[in-house]
Amino acid sequence: MRELIEEFNSGKGLKAVLEYDTEKDIYIMTVYKGDEKIVFSGNMVEIQKQAERFFVKSLKSLKNKMEIALLEDLYNR
């Protein structure tokens, strides 16, 4: 059985839900962004590490896409 710990909604379409699974004795954090759903589970330290790795990778990917767009723009001038 899952117990709701906290639910967060941002004004930018991001939703995060933190629950505690009493049967498995773990926390579950689900992040919704548009059609995407990302689930992290474990103890709080494990969830923080998983989320950090995911969001760092996402930011690096975004940075790379921005750099590519900038280079394409400069090339097209």
FENCOR-V277359 format. One record per backbone hydrogen bond with DSSP energy under -1.0 kcal/mol. CO is the residue of the C=O (numbers start at 1). NH is the residue of the N-H. E is the energy in kcal/mol with one decimal. If there is no record, write none. Layout:
BEGIN
CO:NH:E, CO:NH:E
END
This chain:
BEGIN
1:22:-2.6, 3:20:-2.5, 6:18:-3.1, 8:16:-2.6, 13:34:-1.0, 14:10:-3.1, 15:32:-3.4, 16:8:-3.1, 17:30:-2.7, 18:5:-2.9, 18:6:-1.8, 19:28:-2.8, 20:3:-2.7, 21:25:-1.6, 21:26:-1.3, 26:21:-3.3, 27:42:-2.1, 28:19:-2.8, 29:40:-3.0, 30:17:-2.6, 31:38:-2.8, 32:15:-2.5, 33:36:-2.3, 36:33:-1.9, 38:31:-3.1, 40:29:-3.0, 42:27:-2.6, 43:47:-2.4, 44:48:-2.2, 45:49:-2.2, 46:50:-2.6, 47:51:-2.8, 48:52:-2.4, 49:53:-2.4, 50:54:-2.3, 51:55:-2.9, 52:56:-2.4, 53:57:-2.2, 54:58:-2.2, 55:59:-2.4, 56:60:-2.4, 57:61:-2.3, 58:62:-2.4, 59:63:-2.6, 60:64:-2.4, 61:65:-2.3, 62:66:-2.3, 63:67:-2.4, 64:68:-2.4, 65:69:-2.3, 66:70:-2.3, 67:71:-2.5, 68:72:-2.5, 69:73:-2.3, 70:74:-2.5, 71:75:-2.4, 72:76:-2.2
END
